[in-house]
Structures are given as structure tokens and as C-alpha cells.
């Protein structure tokens, strides 16, 4: 699981850099259309593979298709909405994340059971993506900087990456994003197996509980959080980032307590962890719009690609594999401490649960970097 997650994110990060530059210099709608078509098609191919290594290779291909989308989409939103409305617009756009997670975690257990095959969800998930890809080509391209209150040059920029990296706020946001992605990728990869092993939940129940934690919370966090972030931004120039930092304090405390409480009532664990994840969603509406505030329109897709490169190469790339490795290490430690010679599910449960403490640690570091930004 860790290797699959890490390989995908590394390819996603590297491919995003040239694709981000293409979005700043060419048609963003076409790039998004072809990218969505490629990653949806390859998702279906993932359902046909016959070995782990072919699964891994196709997954890496999906990373390239997906990398074309976010930088171009963020650049478009920056040109469609003025600064005082961007957090709300970004929140609505980012609803795709919790809605997708919610749909996935609520239906995958049922799909696998109904079709008696793990392959079925890959074929089903590919269909709406390929249909939506066709609509991407009809999105009208606004002029670069169309939503700005000052006139923006349309000329090509020399040394774009150097100019972006010269912005101190951007560098702190990359470090914050790196830690945040570490936490979110570790959570998305391992929360279902942790609930299965540690709380002894069946797959379908564990998936639904995870859907509530990482999906349902986003519907509230992104819509309400985006509105609050815009209101604060109108009064305080750096208000969005202060709001994000405060939100991450709540996230750190809630996720740490839920894990530290041990084998509590599952409803209490889901409720407390969900509150932490609800506040964590404010990261997207606040940070993505803050990048729009400090980077000029001609460089925004490139800036987002650089931002995602940091997030995914070191954050998303490391999260699943570090937590997975630490889980194995703690499981063996628990086995040796008990004087046992045989690895059992009980030791694996303790190992994975203890490795998940890295999530609140990463959220705490995110909060520190946001204050610096």
C-alpha cells in the first residue's frame, strides 16, 4: 500500500512541473480535458492488471494524467474570481475531494461485495471521469489576470521558477503543505485498515466510518471555512493564513486525543477525529488562495505545480511509506515485548495504531509553518 501510494505521488509531483508551465502558456481547458481523459481511462486499465508491478505501473500513469488538472484549474479560478471571493470559490471547487472520498468509501465495500471482485470499482469509477473530460474542452478561457484590480502584463515571464521561489510566503506555504500532505495521505491510506485491526470493524463499516471522517467533514469545512476565510481576509491582509493556523491547532488536538484515548467507543473516536479533520479542510481554502494573493497571474499554474511538487514528493510521497514502515516496526516491537515468536493481527493492530501518531505530529508542524507564512 505504501509503495503504491508513494510511486503515484512522486510521478504526480514530477509531471506537474512541465504541465503547470504548459497551463501558464497554453490552453488550460484542453490540458484539463486530456488529463482527465487519460487518468480516467487508466483507472479502468487498473482493473485489468494481473500483478502488483503492472498495477503499480498503471497507477504511475494515472499520476501523470492527474497532474495536469490541479495547476490549470487553480489558475482558471484565479482569473474568474476576485481576491475577496476566491476562498469561497476554492472551497466549492475543492468539494470534489470530500465528495469523491465520501462516494468512494461509502460505495466501494458494496461494489466489491456485489460483484465479488476488487476490480469492479476501477471500471465503475472510470465512466463519469471520461464523460466529464468531454465537457472540459468547452470551458471558456478567461484572460490572465482578468479578475485583478490592477492591470496585469500578458507578456511571457523570464526565469519563472526563480521568481516564484523569491517569494518568502510561498516557501513557508510549501513546507506547511509538505507536512499537511504527509498527514492526509497517511490518514487516507491507513485509516480503514486501522479501524479494521484496532477496533475490529468489518471492511464495509470501516470504510463508511472513514467516509464520515475524511469525506462528510469536508462538505462543511470547505463551504463554511471558505466563507469565513474570505470575511477575515477583507479585514486582515494575512487573516486567511491566521485562520488556517488556528484551524490546525484544533486538528492537532482532536486527532491526537482520539488516538491517545485507545480502544474507546467507536462513535466517540469517529466524532472527535472528524472534528479534527473538519478544521483541517480549512488548509485548502486558505492556503491555495494565499498563493494566488502572492503570485502574479502569469505564474500561478507554475506556482501551483511547484507547490504540489513539494507536497507530493516529500509529503504525500513519504506519508504512506513512512507510516507503513513504522507500523511494521511497532508491530514487531509489540511481538518481541510480549515474548511471542508468531506475528498476529493483535500486534499488527497495535503497530498501525501507534504509527498513526505521526498524523497529529505532521498537523502540528503544518500549523507552525502557517504562522511563519
N, C-alpha and C positions, 0 to 999 in steps of 0.2 A: 504493500500500500504506500509506504513512504517513498520508495523509489519511483513508482508511477507518478505520484504527486509532484515529486521534485523534478523529474525529467520533463514533465509538462511545463512547469513554471519556468525552468531555465530556457527552454526553447521559446516560450511566450515572451520572456524578457528580451532575449537577443533579437528575435524577429521584429519586436515592436519598434526598435530604433530606426531602421530604414523605412518601415511602414509609417511611422509617425512623421518622418520627413516628407514622405510621399503625400501624406494628408495635408501638410502645410503648403505644398507646392502644386498639388493636382486636385482632382475631384474627390471630395470626401464621401459623397453618396455612392459613387461607383466602388470605391475601396471598401466601404462597409457592406455593400451588396455582395461583391465577390468573396469577401472574407466570411460572411455569414453562410453563404452557399457552400464554401469549402469545409467549414467546421461542422456544418450540419450533415453534409454528405459523408465525411469521415467518421462522424458519430455512428452512422449506420454500419459503416465498414467495421467499426469496433465490435459490433455484434456478430461478425462473421469469423473472427480470428480463431486460430486453433492452438495458440501457445502464448505463454506470458510475454515472450520477446516480441512477437508480432503485435500483441495488444499494446505493448509499450511504444513501439514504433508508430503505430497509428495515433496513439494518444499524443505523441510529439507533433505529428502533423496537424492535429486539432489545435495545438498551441499556436502554430503559425497562422491558421485561419482566424482564430480568436484575437490574436494580437493586432489585427488590422482595425478592429472595431472601436475600442475604448478611446484611443487618442483622437481619432476622427470625430467621434460622437461628442467628446468633451469640447473640441474646437468649435463644432457646429453650435452647441448650446451657448458658448461664449459670445458668438456672433448673433444669436437670436434673442438673447435676454440681457437687459442692462444689469449693472453690478448689484443694485438693490433688490433684484428679483431672482438672482442666479441660484441662491441656495435652495429656494423652493423648486425651481426648475430642475436643479440637480437631484433634489430629493425625489421628485416624481420619476425622473429618468432612472435613478438607482433603485426604484421599486422593483425593477426587473430581477434584482439579486434576491431579495427575500421571497418574492413571488415564485421565482424559479426553484429556490430551495424548498419552499413550502410544498409546491407541486411535486417536486422530486421525492422528498421524504414521506409525503402522505400517500403517494401512489406506487412507489417502486416495490414495496413489500407486497402490495396487492397484485401488481403486474407479474412479478416472479412467481407468485402462488397460482395466479390464474392461468398462465401459460406454461407453468412448470419448467421455466428456463430463465437463467440470469441474462440471456441475450435479448429478451423481449423489450426491456426498457430502452435499449440503444436504438432499435428500429423505430419505436413509437416516438421517441424524443426528436429524431431527425426530421420528421414530417413537418411540424409547424415552423421549424427553422428554415427549411428550404422554401416554404411558401412565403414567409416574411422577407426572405432575401430578395424576392422579386420586387417587393414594394420599396425596398431601399433605393433602387435606381430612380424612383420618382420623387425623391426628396429634393426640393429646390435649394440651391446653394446660395446662402447669403454672402454679401461681400465681407471680406476680412475686416473686422473692426466695426461692423455695421451698428452694433449696439453701444459703442463707446460715446462718451460725451465730448471727447476731443477728436480731432481729425487724425486718422491713422495712415501712415505711409503704406503703399501696396508693393513697394519695391522688394526684391529678394534680399535677404539678410546674409551678410558675410559672417563666417565663424559662428553659426547659430548655437552650437553646444557650449562654446566658451562664454557667450553672452548670457545663456541661461544659468550656467554654473557660477556666474559672478554675482548672482542674487542670493544674499545670505539666508533670507527667509526660506527660499526654495531648498537649500541644502539641509536645513533643520527639518523641513517637512519630509524630505526623503528618508532621513533617519527615523522620524516618527512613523512613516508608512512602512518602513522595513520591519519595525517591531510589531506594528499593528497586524501586518500580513502574516507574520510568524504566528501570532495568536489565532487569527481567524482560520488559517489553513490547518493548523494543528487541531483546532476545535472541529472544523468541518470534516476532517479526515477520521478522527478518532472518537467523537462523542457517541456515535451509535455503538461501536464495539465496547466502549467503556460502560455504557448503560447495560449492555447485554451481560458483560462479565461481572461487573462490580455490583449492580443492582438486580442481576438475574432476570432481566426483562427479555421476552421473546423479540425476534427481529422486527416484526411489524410494529409492536408497541414502542420499541426503542427508536425506530425511525420516525414515528409520529411525535414522540416527545422531543426529538431533535428538531423536527419541523417547527414545533412551537417555539423552541429556544432560539433557533437561528433564522426562522422564517417569519412567523407571526409578529415577532417583536419589531422586525424591520418595517412592517406596514405602518406601525405607529411612529417608530423612531425617525424614519425618513420624512414622513409628511409633516408631523408636528415639529420635529427637530429643524427641518429646513425653514419653516415659518419663523420659529424663534430665532434662528441664526440670522435671518435677514433683518428682523426687528432690532436685534442687538447691533448688527453692522451699521444700521442707519444712525445709531447714537455714538458708537465707539468704533474707530477705524479697525482695530485689531480684535473687536468683540467676538467675531466668529471663532477665532482660534482660542480665546479665553474660554468660551462656551465649550469648545471641544475638549480642552484640557480638564475642565471641571467634570465633564461627562465621563472622561476616562478614569477619574478618581472613583466615581461611583461604580464603574465597570470592574475596576481592580478589586475593590472591597467586596462586592457581591460574588464575583466568581471565586475569589479566594475563600470566602466564608463557606460557600456551597461545597467546595472540595474538602475544606478542613473539617466540616461537620461529620464526615464519614458516611456510614450507611443510614442516613436519615430517611424519613418518609419520602418516597419518590416525588410526590406532589410538591413538597417543600423545596426539594432540590431543583426541580424544573422551574418553580416560581422565582426563586432567588437568582438562579443562573440567568433566567430570562430577563429580569430587571437589569442585570449587568450587561446583557447583550443588547437590550433596547437602547441604553445610553451609548454603547459602543458604536451604534449605527450613526451617531452624530458626527463621527470622524469623516464620513463620506461627504455629507453636505457642507461641512465647514472647511475641510482641507482641500477638496477638489476646487471649490470656489475661491479659496485663498490663492491657489496657484494662478487662477485666471486674473486675480487682482494684481499680482506682482510680475506677471509675464505679458509682454505685448502680444496682440492678436496674431501677428505673423509667425510667432514661435510657439503658440500654445499646444499644438498637436505634438511637436517635437519635445516640448517640456513635459507633457503627459507621458510620452514614450520613455523619456529619461526617468521620470518619477516611477513608472511601472517597472522599469528595468531594475531599479534599486529594490523596489518592493518584492518583486518576484524572484530575482536572482538570489538575494540573501534572506529575504523574509519568507515568502511563500515557498521558495526552494528548500530552505533549511527547516522550516516548521515541521512538516510531516516526518522527515527522515530523522531529525534530532529527537523529537518526541517518541517516534517509533523505536529508535535505538536505545533511548533511556528507559522506555517501557520494558524492553528485553533485559536490560541491565538490572533494573529494580526487581523484575520477576525472579531472576537468578539469585539476587541477594536475599529475597524473601525465602526462596527454597533452601539456600545454604543456612540461613538463620534458623530455620525450622529443623535442620539436620536431615532433610529429605534428599533423596537421590533422583526422584522422578518429578519432572515438571508437570504441574496440574493446572487446571483452569483457575483455581483459587489463587495461585501465585501469579498467574498472568493478570488476574483482576487487580491485585494489589500493585503490580508493576505498572500497569497502564494508568491506574488512578493517580499514583504518585508522580508519574511523568507529566500528567496534565497540569501540575502546579506551575509549569512553565508558562501557561496561558496568562494567569494574573501577573506574573513577573514581567512578561512582554508588554502587557497593557499598562503597567506602572511606568516602564521605560518610555512607552509612547507618550504618556502624559508629561513626563519631564521634557521630552524633545518639543512637544507642542508649546509649552511655556517658553522655551528658548526661541521658537519660531515667532 
